Amino acid sequence: MDTKNAAKEAKIIMRTALIVGVILLAAGTAFSLAGINPVSSNKGLIALSLISLSVAFVYFTKFSKTINSSEAIKSRVIQETDERLVASRNEKDARSFKIIQAALFLGYMGYTIFVPEDVFQSVGWWILMSLVMISFLTQAVLAKRSCVGAER
């Protein structure tokens, strides 16, 4: 049952990433050819499409490898049900989240210190500040949620 859910989840993520990537690529290309600049750079839209398309490609290879191999299916089931492996994966995810959070915070602080004239005026500054705040709030909400889940 877990393997079917994982396959469905991979399909949904793959299709969504592919659709978003194609839309961004088409919009960036169309805007560039038409000479329209709805954003500061149409190349940014094309670059964003590459991120989305690469996510779709990763999920496609992951999904196709799982479907074609019974060993991969067994391995996937073991990875999803073995408590030690799940705990190890959660620990790695938490460590990755902390690294990303620290990078956002350092980027925010560096931007604030090196370009003080942009503070409260630049969109980039507000975006970095919002991402830092969202990461800290998300961490607090997830920590509270895990404590409530552990009590049950």
Disulfide bonds with the S-S distance in Angstrom:
none
